[in-house]
């Protein structure tokens, strides 16, 4: 099984200096590519002089995460793509178990490793943790992370079980399935496009697995800080995009509840004096309404929509029932 590790980069020379050495050191059996989104720093010069064995793909402009990967992966030949953030440190044996999982079950077409916090390595990292799930209204959560509650890694998720979505911070996906789905939805630009991709994988009837023996450490927020209102905008908008396209059931009834919940989030941001984030949610909704006709057309093209979500609202479970850990759901 040929694995290609593809790292998307935009003005990330400092991150490449810090994290690329471990990727090169511990990935001898894989090809490594840097897909550069038209960086204006000297990332390319650094790569050419320091890592001449690393393949460089230069996109013509900053296409964002979704299109950036779509364009770059057209130039990569492999059985499995490993999409890896440039702010990830990998463990020495991180690749060992991946081919075994793919070979053991041919219905498995994507795999996420255990993602721990680079700055606090005993704890899971926000973006992916031990594998992702979603609730009925499109809110994502993870084994090891529900909203802002992060669990300590005590081995409670040490299994290779099926998950609903894998994190774009580090995601292994079979090339033929990625191409069959036409890759990421480029309308997302960045954030939650991997959830949309995984949702479409599930709707095709394939499986996504968690690989607990494969460990990586993610900084998180290195490209766009967690406090950024732009991130709030993209997360809320793209969540609505993915929900509308992929969810099973009466989408308009689902959306009515979802929009009510987003309204509560907007009010809370205002009350907490985070006006920019409140306006970001409002802006995300205006963008969503403008694109709703296109999303409904995409929805019609997805024939088999299956139920994978938390049977109730994760918002209710977390904020009302005060359930902070995945195993208590």
GUTORSE-599745 format. One record per residue (C-alpha): y, z, x. Coordinates in steps of 0.2 Angstrom, whole numbers, plus 5000, padded with zeros to 4 digits. Example, Ala and Ser with C-alpha at 12.3 -4.5 7.8 and 13.67 -1.06 7.14 Angstrom:
REM residues 2
497850395062499550365068
REM end
This chain:
REM residues 329
500050005000501649945008503150065004504950015007506250155008507950095002509450205005511050154996512550185006514450175003515550255016514250375021514250365039514250555041512850575029511850445038512150535055511450695047510050635037509350465042508550535058507250635049506950485037506550375052505550515061504450555047504250385039503350285052502150205040503550135029504950005031506750075030508249985023510050035021510849945006512649955010513849934995515249855006515750015015517450015023517050145036515950105051514250135044513649965048514149975066513350145068511750085061511649935072511950035088510950195084509550135073509149955077507449965069508249995052508449845041510249825034510649735017512549705015513149694997514649594994515649734985515349914979514249874964513850064961512150134960511350024947511849844952511949904971510049934970509649784959510549664971509749744987507949754981507949574978507849554997506449684999504649644999503449794996502149864984503250014981505050044982505650224987507450244981508250374992509950454992510850455009511050645007509250695007508250775021506350735020504950855025503750795039502350755027503350685013502450525011500650575013500250614995501250464987499950324990498550434984499450474967499750284964497950244969497150384959497850324942498350144940499350184925500550284936501950174941503350294947503250464956504550594960504350724974504850904973506750904976507351064983509151124987509651075005510851225005509651344998507951285001507051414991507751344975507551184966509051054966509951014951509550824951507750814947506950984953505150974948505250824936506350784921506150784903507350744888507750824871507850734854509750704857509650634874510050784884509050794900508250944909507050974922505551084927506551214937508251174930508951184912510851144912511651254925510151374927509151334943507451414946506751484963505251384969503851504967502451374966502551374947502651184946501351144960500451014951500450824950500750824931501550684921503450694918504650594908505950544921506050554940507750584949508650434957508950554972507150514977506050394966504550294970504250154959503050004959504049844963503149734949503649864936505449874942505549684942504749674925506049784917507449694926507849844936509249964932510449934917511949884927513149934912512750114918513650084935513050254941512250414934510750424922510250244925508550314932508250404916508550244906507350154918506050294916506250294897505850104897504350134908503750264896504050144881502950014890501550144890501550184909501550354917502750444929502050584940502750734950502050744967502250934972501550904990502950784994504550884997506350835000507950925001509450854992511250904995511850844978513650784974513950714991514550544984515450614968515750804967514950894952516650954947517250774945517850724928517250544932515550614933515750704916516250534909514850434916513550564912514050584893514350394891512750344900511750474890512250394874511850224881510050274885509850374869510350224858509350094867507750194869507550334856506250334843506750374825508250344814509550314828511050344817510450514811510050564829511850504835512750604821511950764828512250714846514150674842514350844834513550924850514750824861516150884850515751064853515651024872517350954871518051104863517251224875518051124890519751144882519451324879518951344897520551254903519551104909520550974900520150834911518250854907518650864889519650704889518250624899517050664885518250584873518450434884516550414886516350404867517750274865516750174878515150204869515850144852516449984860514749944867513749994852513349824846512649774863511649934864510949904846510349724852509549804867508749924856507949794845507149714861506149874864504749864853503750024856504750174856503750334858504150524856504250614873505650734870505750924868505350954850506951034846508651034854508751094872510551144869509951264855508551334866509751364881511351414873510751504857509051564861509551594879507951514887508451484905506751434912505651284908504051384906504751484892505151334881
REM end
